[in-house]
Amino acid sequence: MASGAAPRVPVSARDIAVQAQGRRTAPERPHAEPAGEISVTGASLIDFSPVRTTIEVGQTNPGLCAVLENAALLYAGGQTKPARDMLEQGVKNDPETRASPLAWLALFDLQQRANDRAAFDQFALQYVVQFERSPPSWDESTGTRMVVVGPKNTAAGYAMLTGKLTAATAPQIESLRRTMAKHGVQAKLDLAAVAGFDDAGAQLLASALAEARKHRYVLTLQRSEKIRAALEILIRRGRDAGEGAWQLVLELLQFEGKQEPFEERAIEYAIAFEQSPPSWEPPVIPAAETPAMDAVAGAVDDGHVDRSVQAGVEMVVWNGVLSGSCTPQMALVTEYSYSHAVVPIDLSAVERIDFVCAGSLLNVINRVESQRKAVQIVGASPIIRALLLLIGISPRHFLKKSF
């Protein structure tokens, strides 16, 4: 290209990734590898950190094709219907897309989200003809997500509250509630990063802990010493400490199994606020934990993986729509890695991840693994998995969720 010429306009997701790294031409995309074999050809790496001015990308991801890449980018930007339409046309008319099982799985994923059973069944028949294997099953229970059938194991959710607890902490508390409410889940709540609290924030957390006890959820509190010490100092002021602080200290004493201090504080609470305190009802004691998962996992070309998550594994749990840098979620992964050799991230409740958040996730994975630790991604839907593969996350990071 002559000096001063206008840059080439991106025409595909691959071109967008290439322009982000300052290149003018896209490298050739690899052909899909044989179905059923575990294979990775090369290495993929992308870094969005501000200290880097260039981005290195190597194309390895088996099962990706131009149509799937573009559809994944559309979906990441919130354009669900155009992404689905593109995939439907691709599996009908484009040989490369038709040969990619991951493209079909992404299409089924979007049809399930749209609750379009008729279209799902129609394309399922075509899938059987194309690959001579059973299609994924329709999830009757929700009508929103495709499921991979497997043994019913129990996983543990890991949540961490960060910053000062205020009314603005409500989304974090709601995420904790969803984690606890998942059937069969053992959740752990890390309080080490709590930097303080006001009355509203203390009430929010106390309410969530009381709900866990009421519904007999299995919840373990971790590193609560700092907030407990602050509460003990504050409640010396009696009623002036605020009802939220008193409620929270009583809940923490129950979770710590300290009945005698609880009874003493309960009497003081009753005197200060002239109302009955909560009764002693300690929470469910969690079952013994099982060893962590292996750090190594392989992936085949259609996006299925060859290892299942073992029962009782503690996880970092994300949910909802993740956009932008997602600093709290990334901090959760980093914090978890300080005390664990393997960091499993559960994306099964994630609706969508945008391009920027996907880049942030890759940067976190690279930083964690530079410390000789492993990151595993569990439960990512096919359309989200396609985006993460496109952005440069290796197929080896993906595990099938079997619970």
C-alpha positions as CSV (number, residue, x, y, z in Angstrom):
1,M,0.0,0.0,0.0
2,A,1.4,3.4,-0.9
3,S,2.3,5.9,1.8
4,G,-0.7,8.0,2.9
5,A,-3.3,5.6,1.5
6,A,-6.5,5.2,3.5
7,P,-6.5,2.1,5.8
8,R,-8.5,-0.9,4.7
9,V,-12.0,-0.9,6.0
10,P,-12.6,-4.0,8.3
11,V,-15.0,-6.4,6.7
12,S,-14.9,-9.2,9.2
13,A,-14.3,-9.9,12.9
14,R,-10.8,-11.2,12.0
15,D,-10.1,-7.8,10.3
16,I,-11.1,-6.0,13.4
17,A,-8.8,-8.0,15.5
18,V,-6.0,-7.4,13.0
19,Q,-6.6,-3.7,12.8
20,A,-6.5,-3.5,16.6
21,Q,-2.9,-4.8,16.4
22,G,-1.9,-2.4,13.7
23,R,-1.5,-4.9,10.9
24,R,-2.8,-4.2,7.3
25,T,-3.5,-7.8,6.2
26,A,-5.1,-10.7,8.0
27,P,-3.1,-14.0,8.3
28,E,-4.7,-17.0,6.8
29,R,-7.3,-18.7,9.0
30,P,-6.5,-22.4,9.7
31,H,-8.9,-25.1,8.4
32,A,-11.0,-26.9,10.9
33,E,-9.3,-29.9,12.2
34,P,-10.7,-33.4,12.0
35,A,-13.7,-34.0,14.3
36,G,-13.1,-35.9,17.5
37,E,-9.4,-35.3,17.8
38,I,-7.7,-33.1,20.4
39,S,-5.4,-30.7,18.5
40,V,-4.1,-27.2,18.8
41,T,-2.1,-25.7,16.0
42,G,0.1,-22.9,17.2
43,A,-0.6,-20.3,19.9
44,S,-3.0,-17.4,20.3
45,L,-2.2,-14.3,22.3
46,I,-3.7,-10.8,22.6
47,D,-2.9,-8.1,25.1
48,F,-5.1,-5.0,25.7
49,S,-3.0,-3.7,28.5
50,P,-2.0,0.0,28.2
51,V,1.7,-0.7,28.5
52,R,1.6,-2.6,25.2
53,T,1.4,-0.8,21.9
54,T,1.1,-3.9,19.7
55,I,-0.9,-7.1,19.8
56,E,0.3,-10.5,18.9
57,V,-2.3,-12.9,17.4
58,G,-1.6,-16.4,16.2
59,Q,-4.6,-18.2,14.6
60,T,-5.2,-21.6,16.2
61,N,-8.8,-22.0,17.1
62,P,-10.2,-25.1,15.5
63,G,-13.9,-24.9,14.5
64,L,-13.9,-21.1,13.9
65,C,-14.8,-19.8,10.5
66,A,-15.5,-16.3,9.1
67,V,-19.3,-16.5,9.6
68,L,-19.0,-17.7,13.2
69,E,-16.4,-15.0,14.0
70,N,-18.6,-12.2,12.6
71,A,-21.7,-13.7,14.4
72,A,-19.8,-13.9,17.7
73,L,-18.8,-10.2,17.3
74,L,-22.3,-9.2,16.5
75,Y,-23.7,-11.0,19.5
76,A,-21.0,-9.5,21.7
77,G,-22.3,-6.1,20.7
78,G,-25.8,-7.0,21.6
79,Q,-27.0,-7.7,18.1
80,T,-28.6,-11.1,18.7
81,K,-31.0,-11.4,15.8
82,P,-28.4,-10.4,13.1
83,A,-26.0,-12.9,14.6
84,R,-28.6,-15.6,14.5
85,D,-29.6,-14.7,10.9
86,M,-25.9,-14.8,9.8
87,L,-25.4,-18.3,11.3
88,E,-28.6,-19.7,9.8
89,Q,-27.6,-18.4,6.4
90,G,-24.0,-19.7,6.9
91,V,-24.9,-23.3,7.7
92,K,-27.2,-23.3,4.7
93,N,-25.0,-21.7,2.1
94,D,-21.4,-21.5,3.2
95,P,-19.4,-24.7,3.1
96,E,-16.9,-23.6,5.7
97,T,-19.7,-22.7,8.2
98,R,-21.6,-25.9,7.4
99,A,-18.5,-27.9,8.3
100,S,-17.9,-26.2,11.6
101,P,-19.8,-28.0,14.5
102,L,-19.1,-25.0,16.8
103,A,-21.0,-22.8,14.3
104,W,-24.0,-25.1,14.6
105,L,-23.8,-25.2,18.3
106,A,-23.7,-21.4,18.4
107,L,-26.8,-21.3,16.2
108,F,-28.6,-23.7,18.5
109,D,-27.6,-21.6,21.4
110,L,-29.2,-18.5,19.9
111,Q,-32.3,-20.3,18.9
112,Q,-32.6,-21.6,22.4
113,R,-32.3,-18.1,23.8
114,A,-35.0,-16.9,21.4
115,N,-37.2,-19.8,22.6
116,D,-37.7,-20.9,18.9
117,R,-38.2,-24.6,19.3
118,A,-39.5,-25.0,15.7
119,A,-36.3,-23.6,14.2
120,F,-34.1,-25.5,16.7
121,D,-35.7,-28.9,15.7
122,Q,-35.5,-28.1,11.9
123,F,-31.8,-27.3,12.1
124,A,-31.2,-30.3,14.5
125,L,-32.3,-32.6,11.7
126,Q,-29.9,-31.0,9.3
127,Y,-27.1,-31.3,11.9
128,V,-27.7,-35.1,12.2
129,V,-27.4,-35.4,8.4
130,Q,-24.3,-33.2,8.3
131,F,-22.3,-34.9,11.1
132,E,-24.0,-38.2,11.6
133,R,-24.3,-37.6,15.4
134,S,-27.0,-36.6,17.8
135,P,-27.7,-32.9,18.1
136,P,-27.8,-31.0,21.4
137,S,-31.0,-31.3,23.4
138,W,-33.6,-28.6,23.9
139,D,-33.8,-27.3,27.5
140,E,-37.4,-27.6,28.4
141,S,-36.9,-26.1,31.9
142,T,-35.8,-22.6,30.9
143,G,-36.3,-22.2,27.1
144,T,-33.3,-19.9,27.2
145,R,-30.1,-22.0,27.2
146,M,-28.9,-25.1,25.5
147,V,-27.7,-27.7,27.9
148,V,-25.1,-30.4,27.7
149,V,-26.3,-33.5,29.4
150,G,-24.0,-35.0,32.0
151,P,-23.8,-36.4,35.6
152,K,-25.3,-34.2,38.3
153,N,-22.3,-33.1,40.3
154,T,-22.1,-30.3,42.9
155,A,-19.9,-27.3,42.4
156,A,-19.1,-24.5,44.8
157,G,-19.6,-20.8,44.0
158,Y,-17.0,-18.3,45.1
159,A,-18.0,-14.7,45.7
160,M,-16.0,-11.7,47.0
161,L,-17.4,-8.4,48.3
162,T,-15.2,-5.4,47.5
163,G,-15.0,-1.8,48.6
164,K,-17.2,-0.1,51.1
165,L,-20.6,-1.8,51.8
166,T,-23.3,0.8,51.0
167,A,-26.7,0.8,49.2
168,A,-24.6,0.7,46.0
169,T,-23.4,-2.8,47.0
170,A,-26.9,-4.2,46.2
171,P,-25.8,-5.7,42.8
172,Q,-22.9,-7.6,44.5
173,I,-25.3,-8.9,47.2
174,E,-27.9,-9.9,44.5
175,S,-25.1,-11.8,42.7
176,L,-24.4,-13.6,46.0
177,R,-28.0,-14.5,46.4
178,R,-28.2,-16.0,42.9
179,T,-25.0,-18.0,43.6
180,M,-26.5,-19.4,46.8
181,A,-29.9,-20.2,45.2
182,K,-28.4,-22.4,42.5
183,H,-29.5,-25.9,43.1
184,G,-27.0,-28.0,45.0
185,V,-24.4,-25.2,45.2
186,Q,-22.0,-24.7,48.1
187,A,-21.0,-21.1,48.1
188,K,-18.1,-19.3,49.8
189,L,-18.1,-15.6,50.5
190,D,-14.7,-13.8,50.9
191,L,-14.9,-10.6,53.0
192,A,-11.2,-9.8,52.9
193,A,-11.6,-6.9,50.4
194,V,-14.4,-5.1,52.3
195,A,-13.1,-1.6,53.1
196,G,-15.8,-0.4,55.3
197,F,-19.6,-0.1,55.6
198,D,-22.5,2.2,56.4
199,D,-25.8,1.2,58.0
200,A,-27.5,0.4,54.6
201,G,-24.6,-1.7,53.4
202,A,-24.4,-3.6,56.7
203,Q,-28.2,-4.3,56.5
204,L,-27.9,-5.6,53.0
205,L,-25.2,-8.1,53.9
206,A,-27.0,-9.1,57.1
207,S,-30.2,-9.7,55.2
208,A,-28.4,-12.0,52.7
209,L,-26.8,-14.0,55.5
210,A,-30.1,-14.3,57.3
211,E,-31.7,-15.6,54.0
212,A,-28.9,-18.1,53.6
213,R,-29.7,-19.5,57.1
214,K,-33.5,-19.4,56.5
215,H,-33.3,-21.4,53.3
216,R,-30.5,-23.7,54.6
217,Y,-28.1,-22.7,51.9
218,V,-24.6,-24.0,52.3
219,L,-22.5,-20.8,52.7
220,T,-19.0,-20.5,54.2
221,L,-17.6,-17.1,55.2
222,Q,-13.9,-16.5,54.6
223,R,-11.6,-13.9,56.1
224,S,-14.3,-12.1,58.1
225,E,-11.9,-11.1,60.9
226,K,-11.3,-7.5,59.7
227,I,-15.0,-6.6,59.4
228,R,-15.9,-8.4,62.6
229,A,-13.3,-6.3,64.5
230,A,-14.7,-3.1,63.0
231,L,-18.2,-4.1,64.0
232,E,-17.2,-4.9,67.6
233,I,-15.7,-1.4,68.0
234,L,-18.7,0.3,66.4
235,I,-21.4,-1.5,68.5
236,R,-19.8,-0.1,71.7
237,R,-21.7,3.0,70.8
238,G,-25.0,1.1,71.4
239,R,-28.0,2.3,69.4
240,D,-25.9,5.0,67.7
241,A,-24.0,2.3,65.9
242,G,-27.1,1.7,63.7
243,E,-29.3,-1.3,63.5
244,G,-27.5,-2.6,60.4
245,A,-24.2,-3.0,62.3
246,W,-25.9,-4.9,65.1
247,Q,-27.7,-7.2,62.7
248,L,-24.5,-7.9,60.8
249,V,-22.5,-8.7,63.9
250,L,-25.2,-11.1,65.1
251,E,-25.2,-12.9,61.7
252,L,-21.4,-13.2,61.6
253,L,-21.4,-14.7,65.1
254,Q,-23.9,-17.3,63.9
255,F,-21.8,-18.2,60.9
256,E,-18.8,-18.5,63.1
257,G,-20.6,-20.8,65.4
258,K,-20.0,-18.6,68.5
259,Q,-23.1,-19.1,70.5
260,E,-22.1,-17.5,73.8
261,P,-20.9,-14.2,72.3
262,F,-24.0,-14.3,70.2
263,E,-26.3,-14.5,73.2
264,E,-24.5,-11.7,74.9
265,R,-24.8,-9.4,71.9
266,A,-28.4,-10.4,71.3
267,I,-29.3,-9.2,74.8
268,E,-27.5,-5.9,74.2
269,Y,-29.3,-5.5,70.9
270,A,-32.7,-6.1,72.5
271,I,-31.9,-3.4,75.2
272,A,-30.6,-0.9,72.6
273,F,-33.5,-1.2,70.1
274,E,-36.3,-2.4,72.4
275,Q,-37.1,-5.4,70.1
276,S,-36.6,-9.1,70.0
277,P,-33.2,-10.2,68.6
278,P,-32.8,-13.0,66.1
279,S,-32.8,-16.5,67.7
280,W,-29.7,-18.8,67.6
281,E,-30.1,-20.7,64.3
282,P,-26.6,-21.5,63.0
283,P,-26.2,-22.2,59.3
284,V,-25.7,-25.5,57.5
285,I,-22.2,-26.8,57.9
286,P,-20.7,-27.5,54.4
287,A,-19.6,-31.0,53.5
288,A,-15.9,-31.8,53.2
289,E,-14.4,-30.5,50.0
290,T,-12.9,-32.7,47.3
291,P,-9.6,-32.1,45.6
292,A,-9.3,-29.5,42.9
293,M,-9.5,-30.2,39.2
294,D,-6.6,-31.1,37.0
295,A,-5.0,-28.0,35.5
296,V,-4.9,-29.4,32.0
297,A,-7.9,-29.8,29.7
298,G,-8.2,-30.4,25.9
299,A,-10.8,-29.3,23.4
300,V,-11.9,-30.8,20.1
301,D,-12.8,-28.9,17.0
302,D,-16.5,-28.6,17.6
303,G,-16.2,-26.8,20.9
304,H,-17.0,-29.9,23.0
305,V,-14.4,-30.7,25.6
306,D,-13.1,-33.9,26.9
307,R,-13.1,-33.3,30.6
308,S,-15.9,-32.7,33.1
309,V,-15.8,-30.6,36.2
310,Q,-15.4,-32.8,39.3
311,A,-17.8,-32.7,42.2
312,G,-17.3,-30.1,45.0
313,V,-14.9,-27.8,43.1
314,E,-14.9,-24.2,44.3
315,M,-15.4,-21.7,41.5
316,V,-15.4,-18.0,40.6
317,V,-19.0,-17.4,39.4
318,W,-19.9,-14.7,37.0
319,N,-23.4,-13.8,35.7
320,G,-25.4,-11.5,33.6
321,V,-24.1,-9.2,30.8
322,L,-20.4,-8.4,31.1
323,S,-19.3,-5.3,29.3
324,G,-16.3,-2.9,29.5
325,S,-13.2,-3.7,31.5
326,C,-15.3,-5.6,34.2
327,T,-12.8,-4.6,36.8
328,P,-14.6,-6.2,39.8
329,Q,-14.9,-9.5,38.0
330,M,-11.2,-9.5,37.0
331,A,-10.2,-8.5,40.5
332,L,-12.1,-11.5,41.8
333,V,-10.1,-13.8,39.5
334,T,-6.8,-12.3,40.6
335,E,-7.8,-12.4,44.3
336,Y,-8.8,-16.1,44.0
337,S,-5.5,-17.0,42.3
338,Y,-3.5,-15.8,45.4
339,S,-4.6,-18.9,47.3
340,H,-5.4,-21.4,44.5
341,A,-3.2,-23.2,41.9
342,V,-6.3,-23.6,39.6
343,V,-8.8,-20.8,39.0
344,P,-12.1,-22.2,37.5
345,I,-14.4,-19.4,36.2
346,D,-18.1,-20.4,35.9
347,L,-19.7,-18.6,33.0
348,S,-22.9,-20.7,32.8
349,A,-25.0,-17.8,34.1
350,V,-23.4,-15.2,31.8
351,E,-25.8,-14.0,29.1
352,R,-23.2,-12.0,27.0
353,I,-19.6,-10.8,27.1
354,D,-18.5,-7.9,24.9
355,F,-15.3,-7.5,23.0
356,V,-13.6,-5.3,25.6
357,C,-14.4,-7.6,28.5
358,A,-13.2,-10.6,26.6
359,G,-9.8,-8.8,26.1
360,S,-9.7,-8.0,29.8
361,L,-10.3,-11.7,30.6
362,L,-7.4,-12.8,28.3
363,N,-5.1,-10.3,30.0
364,V,-6.0,-11.7,33.4
365,I,-5.5,-15.2,32.2
366,N,-2.1,-14.3,31.0
367,R,-1.1,-12.6,34.2
368,V,-2.4,-15.5,36.4
369,E,-0.7,-18.1,34.2
370,S,2.6,-16.2,34.3
371,Q,2.6,-17.1,38.0
372,R,2.6,-20.8,37.0
373,K,-1.1,-21.2,37.8
374,A,-3.9,-22.4,35.6
375,V,-7.2,-20.8,34.6
376,Q,-10.2,-22.9,33.5
377,I,-13.4,-21.6,31.9
378,V,-16.5,-23.6,32.7
379,G,-20.0,-23.5,31.2
380,A,-19.4,-20.9,28.5
381,S,-22.2,-21.0,25.9
382,P,-21.0,-21.8,22.3
383,I,-21.6,-18.2,21.1
384,I,-19.5,-16.8,24.0
385,R,-16.9,-19.5,23.5
386,A,-16.5,-18.5,19.9
387,L,-15.9,-14.9,20.9
388,L,-13.3,-15.9,23.5
389,L,-11.5,-18.2,21.0
390,L,-11.5,-15.3,18.4
391,I,-10.0,-12.9,20.9
392,G,-7.2,-15.3,21.5
393,I,-8.1,-17.5,24.5
394,S,-6.8,-21.0,23.9
395,P,-9.1,-24.0,23.5
396,R,-7.3,-25.7,26.3
397,H,-8.9,-23.3,28.8
398,F,-12.4,-24.6,28.2
399,L,-14.1,-27.3,30.2
400,K,-17.6,-28.8,29.9
401,K,-19.7,-28.2,32.9
402,S,-21.4,-31.4,34.0
403,F,-23.5,-30.4,36.9
